Amino acid sequence: MKTVLVLYGGRSGEHEVSLRSAASVVSNLDSRWKILLGGITREGLWYLQGEEYCAKAREEAAPVLEILQNPETLMSVIPGRGLAAGGKLLAADVVFPVLHGSFGEDGLLQGLLENAMLAYVGAGVLGSSLSMDKDKVKRVWKEAGLPVVPSFTLEKETWLKSLKGKPEGKTLLDAVQREFGCPFFVKPSGAGSSVGITRVHKEDEAERALEAAFQFDTKILIEKAINAREIECSVLGNFTPRAFTPGEIVPSHEFYDYDAKYIDPEGARLFIPAKLEAAALDRIKAMAVEAYAAAGAEGMSRIDFFVDKDTGNIYINEINTIPGFTSISMFPRMCAHDGLSYPDLLNELLELGIERFARRSMLRYSYQCS
């Protein structure tokens, strides 16, 4: 029997989502896996959860996991050795970081696990950090010839200077309004789950939208508003990724914001497959695999698209390297639609993580001249 350490919680604004995703993962792991649970508090402290709680979480299929904070089970990372708790190393074959957003999905955790010489699920350091940065990954996709929504990038320092009478930020905002007109979107470059995103309807709303976005990142995207249908596509794999039948989100809110995703039970309707012609579905699947490879993703990702209602044009919106795993999340549901059950999906993800670790373990990191 192999052992998986499920990490959940974390410091990001998506802490609560992680508690729900991890509970769903734990209740769907089959008996071939022994489970260890590592809860990460909002302050960033890691606690190993007791065996009794692990068993209870697995058996009762609770909607959310808790984080029991016992000082004696505080976890630590030992470079080159792995993870420890209570003075003992943890014997884990693979780590499953069910952590959304900052400090879990952005490459920081992945680098830590690499230094600890641990196998883990999902994209590596580069794929994680690149995919989390909406600005940088859009540049990579454009270089690869993939269509993205037109946008401008604004750094916080540039905006602060403009508030002190230096015009750079104001000039860029003027250019946005000339180029896009209203409405347009303002979003943090490195935040997930629609956190900090505002749809700007009038010019006098722009500054407040910028202030909101800059609370979550030092770099923001100002993006053209597309009259769009929102399409999502699951991708799975390391060397030979495959895409699943795309689904469609039809939000009841103005757009698919945080409340629509996680709070309002009537926030959106979900359709699998998306109500598109077969050719469009095939095109989206092909583009999803291309976008996945260009971003350096591994293991899994959910690729989100816009389909312009007026022109039919397809745009890649973003990539999520640790998508939601709740009972209503689109990623596992799209996989299940194509015959890959939730437990089998988890098994494949864990084996993909172990496979990549074994491959990387064969690399040489030192060189001696003969």
C-alpha positions in Angstrom: 0.0 0.0 0.0 1.3 3.4 -0.9 0.9 6.5 1.2 -0.3 9.9 0.1 0.0 13.1 2.1 -2.9 15.4 1.3 -2.0 19.1 2.0 -4.9 21.5 2.4 -5.9 24.9 3.8 -3.1 27.4 3.1 -2.6 31.1 3.3 -4.5 32.2 0.2 -7.9 33.7 -0.1 -9.0 30.3 -1.4 -8.5 28.6 2.0 -12.1 27.7 2.4 -12.3 26.3 -1.1 -9.3 24.1 -0.3 -11.0 22.7 2.8 -13.9 21.6 0.6 -11.7 20.3 -2.3 -9.6 18.2 0.1 -12.6 16.7 1.8 -13.9 15.6 -1.5 -10.5 14.1 -2.5 -10.1 12.2 0.8 -13.6 10.7 0.5 -12.9 9.5 -3.0 -9.4 8.0 -2.6 -9.7 4.2 -2.8 -8.3 1.6 -0.4 -5.0 1.2 -2.2 -3.8 4.4 -0.6 -3.0 5.1 3.0 -3.9 8.7 3.8 -1.9 11.3 5.8 -3.4 14.7 6.3 -1.5 18.0 6.6 -3.5 21.0 7.4 -2.0 24.4 6.7 -3.5 27.3 8.7 -4.2 30.8 7.4 -0.9 31.9 9.1 1.1 29.2 7.2 1.7 26.7 10.0 1.5 23.0 9.0 0.0 20.5 11.3 -0.2 16.7 10.8 -3.6 15.5 11.6 -4.0 12.4 13.8 -4.8 9.0 12.5 -8.2 9.0 14.2 -9.2 12.2 12.4 -7.9 10.8 9.0 -10.0 7.8 9.4 -13.1 9.9 10.4 -12.6 12.2 7.5 -12.4 9.2 5.1 -15.4 7.4 6.4 -17.8 10.3 7.1 -17.2 12.2 3.8 -17.6 15.5 5.6 -18.2 18.5 3.2 -15.1 20.3 4.7 -11.9 19.3 6.5 -10.8 20.9 9.7 -7.3 21.8 10.8 -6.6 20.4 14.3 -3.7 22.5 15.7 -1.8 20.3 18.1 1.6 21.8 18.9 3.1 18.3 19.1 2.2 17.6 15.5 3.7 20.7 14.0 5.2 19.8 10.7 8.6 20.8 9.3 10.3 20.5 5.9 13.8 19.0 6.0 15.7 19.6 2.7 16.9 16.4 1.2 15.0 14.3 3.7 11.3 15.1 3.4 8.7 16.1 5.9 8.7 15.5 9.6 6.2 15.8 12.5 6.8 15.2 16.2 10.5 14.5 15.6 9.8 11.7 13.1 10.1 11.7 9.3 6.8 11.0 7.5 6.9 8.1 5.1 4.9 9.4 2.1 5.2 8.1 -1.4 3.6 11.2 -2.9 2.2 14.6 -1.8 -1.2 15.8 -3.1 -1.3 19.6 -2.6 -5.0 20.5 -2.7 -4.1 24.1 -2.3 -5.6 26.8 -4.5 -4.0 30.1 -5.3 -1.0 31.8 -3.7 1.5 29.7 -1.7 0.0 26.5 -3.1 -0.5 26.9 -6.8 2.2 29.4 -7.7 5.4 27.4 -7.6 6.4 28.3 -4.0 5.2 25.0 -2.5 6.5 23.0 -5.5 10.0 24.4 -5.0 9.8 23.5 -1.3 8.7 19.9 -2.2 11.5 19.6 -4.8 14.1 20.6 -2.1 12.6 18.0 0.2 13.0 15.4 -2.6 9.3 14.5 -2.5 7.0 13.3 -5.3 3.9 15.5 -5.7 0.8 15.9 -7.9 0.5 18.6 -10.4 2.7 21.0 -12.4 6.3 21.7 -11.4 7.9 24.9 -10.3 8.0 26.6 -13.7 4.6 25.4 -14.9 3.0 26.4 -11.6 4.5 29.9 -11.4 4.0 30.7 -15.1 0.4 29.5 -15.1 -0.4 31.6 -12.0 0.9 34.8 -13.6 -1.9 35.7 -16.0 0.2 38.3 -17.7 3.3 36.1 -18.3 1.3 33.0 -19.5 -0.7 35.1 -21.9 2.6 36.3 -23.4 3.7 32.7 -23.8 0.5 31.7 -25.5 0.6 34.6 -27.9 4.2 33.6 -28.8 2.8 30.1 -29.4 0.2 31.5 -31.8 -2.7 30.9 -29.4 -5.6 33.5 -29.2 -6.0 35.4 -25.9 -8.2 38.4 -25.0 -6.5 41.8 -25.6 -5.2 43.3 -22.3 -2.9 45.8 -20.8 -0.6 45.2 -17.8 -0.2 47.7 -15.0 2.4 47.5 -12.1 1.5 48.9 -8.7 4.5 51.2 -8.6 3.6 52.7 -11.9 0.1 53.4 -10.6 1.3 54.9 -7.3 3.6 57.2 -9.3 0.6 58.4 -11.3 -1.2 59.3 -8.1 1.8 61.5 -7.2 1.5 63.4 -10.5 3.6 61.3 -12.7 1.3 60.3 -15.6 2.4 56.7 -16.6 -0.5 54.9 -14.9 -3.1 57.5 -15.9 -1.9 57.5 -19.4 -2.2 53.7 -19.6 -5.7 53.9 -18.2 -6.6 56.5 -20.8 -5.2 54.1 -23.5 -7.4 51.3 -22.2 -10.5 53.4 -22.4 -9.7 54.5 -25.9 -8.8 51.0 -27.0 -11.5 49.0 -25.3 -14.1 51.5 -24.1 -16.4 50.3 -21.3 -17.0 47.8 -20.0 -13.7 46.2 -19.3 -12.3 43.9 -16.6 -9.6 44.7 -14.0 -8.1 41.6 -12.3 -5.0 40.7 -10.2 -2.4 39.0 -12.4 -1.6 36.3 -9.8 -4.9 35.5 -7.9 -7.4 32.8 -8.6 -11.1 32.1 -8.2 -12.1 35.5 -9.5 -10.7 37.1 -6.3 -10.2 40.9 -6.7 -11.9 41.0 -10.2 -14.1 44.0 -11.1 -16.2 44.6 -14.2 -15.8 48.3 -14.9 -19.0 49.8 -16.6 -18.1 53.5 -16.4 -14.8 55.5 -16.4 -15.3 56.8 -12.9 -15.4 53.2 -11.6 -11.9 52.4 -12.9 -9.8 53.8 -10.0 -11.8 51.9 -7.4 -11.4 48.7 -9.4 -7.6 49.2 -9.6 -7.5 49.7 -5.8 -9.4 46.5 -5.3 -7.2 44.5 -7.6 -4.0 45.9 -6.1 -5.0 44.5 -2.7 -4.3 41.0 -4.1 -1.2 41.5 -6.3 1.4 44.1 -7.3 0.6 43.6 -11.0 -2.8 43.7 -12.6 -4.4 43.0 -16.0 -6.9 45.4 -17.6 -8.7 43.2 -20.1 -11.3 43.8 -22.8 -14.7 42.6 -21.9 -15.9 39.9 -24.3 -19.6 39.1 -24.7 -18.7 35.6 -24.1 -19.8 32.1 -23.3 -17.5 30.6 -20.6 -16.1 27.2 -21.6 -13.8 24.9 -19.5 -11.7 21.9 -20.5 -9.9 19.4 -18.3 -6.4 18.2 -19.3 -4.5 15.3 -17.8 -1.1 13.9 -18.3 2.7 14.4 -18.3 4.3 13.6 -21.7 1.2 12.9 -23.6 -1.6 15.1 -22.1 -5.2 14.5 -23.2 -8.2 16.8 -23.1 -11.7 15.8 -22.0 -15.1 16.9 -23.3 -15.5 20.7 -22.5 -18.2 22.0 -20.3 -20.0 25.3 -20.2 -20.6 27.7 -17.2 -23.8 29.8 -17.5 -23.6 32.2 -14.5 -26.6 33.8 -13.0 -24.4 36.7 -11.8 -23.0 39.4 -14.1 -19.9 37.2 -14.5 -18.6 34.0 -12.9 -17.3 35.7 -9.8 -16.3 34.2 -6.4 -19.8 34.3 -5.0 -21.2 32.5 -8.1 -18.5 29.8 -7.8 -18.6 29.0 -4.1 -21.3 30.8 -2.1 -24.5 31.2 -4.1 -26.0 27.7 -4.8 -27.8 29.2 -7.7 -24.7 31.1 -9.0 -24.4 29.1 -12.2 -25.7 26.3 -14.3 -23.2 23.7 -15.6 -23.5 21.9 -18.9 -21.3 19.0 -20.1 -20.8 18.9 -23.0 -20.8 22.6 -23.7 -23.6 23.5 -26.2 -21.3 24.0 -29.1 -20.9 22.4 -32.5 -18.7 19.3 -32.6 -16.0 21.2 -34.6 -15.8 23.9 -31.9 -15.6 21.3 -29.1 -12.7 19.6 -31.0 -11.0 22.9 -31.6 -11.2 23.8 -27.9 -9.8 20.4 -26.9 -6.9 20.8 -29.3 -6.2 24.4 -28.0 -6.4 23.2 -24.4 -3.6 20.6 -25.0 -1.5 23.3 -26.8 -2.0 25.8 -24.0 -1.1 23.2 -21.4 2.1 22.2 -23.1 3.1 25.8 -23.8 2.7 26.7 -20.1 4.8 23.7 -19.0 1.9 22.1 -17.1 2.1 18.6 -15.9 -0.3 16.2 -14.1 -3.5 18.2 -14.6 -5.0 21.6 -15.4 -8.3 23.1 -16.2 -8.1 25.5 -19.2 -10.8 28.2 -19.3 -12.0 29.7 -22.6 -14.2 32.5 -23.9 -16.3 32.0 -27.0 -17.4 35.3 -28.3 -21.2 35.3 -28.8 -21.0 37.9 -31.5 -18.2 36.5 -33.7 -17.7 32.9 -32.6 -14.0 33.6 -31.9 -12.4 31.4 -29.3 -10.0 32.8 -26.7 -8.0 31.2 -24.0 -8.7 32.9 -20.7 -6.6 31.2 -18.1 -5.1 28.0 -16.8 -5.6 26.5 -13.3 -2.9 24.0 -12.3 -4.8 22.9 -9.1 -8.4 23.2 -10.1 -11.3 22.8 -7.7 -12.0 19.3 -6.5 -15.3 19.9 -4.7 -18.3 17.7 -5.4 -19.6 20.3 -7.9 -16.3 21.3 -9.4 -16.0 21.1 -13.2 -12.6 19.4 -13.5 -13.6 16.0 -12.1 -17.1 16.3 -13.6 -15.7 16.7 -17.1 -13.4 13.7 -16.6 -16.3 11.6 -15.3 -18.3 12.5 -18.4 -15.7 10.8 -20.5 -15.7 7.7 -18.3 -12.9 8.5 -15.9 -14.4 8.2 -12.4 -13.4 10.4 -9.5 -11.4 7.6 -7.7 -9.7 6.6 -11.0 -8.9 10.2 -11.7 -7.2 10.5 -8.3 -5.2 7.3 -8.8 -4.0 8.5 -12.2 -2.9 11.9 -10.8 -1.0 10.3 -7.9 0.8 7.9 -10.3 1.6 10.7 -12.6 3.3 12.5 -9.7 5.3 9.5 -8.8 6.2 8.9 -12.5 7.6 12.4 -12.9 9.6 12.2 -9.6 11.2 8.9 -10.8 12.1 10.5 -14.1 13.6 13.6 -12.5 15.5 11.5 -10.0 17.5 10.0 -12.9 19.0 13.4 -13.7 22.6 14.3 -12.8 23.3 17.6 -11.0 27.0 17.4 -10.7 29.7 17.1 -13.3 33.4 16.1 -13.1 35.9 16.5 -15.9 37.5 13.2 -16.8 
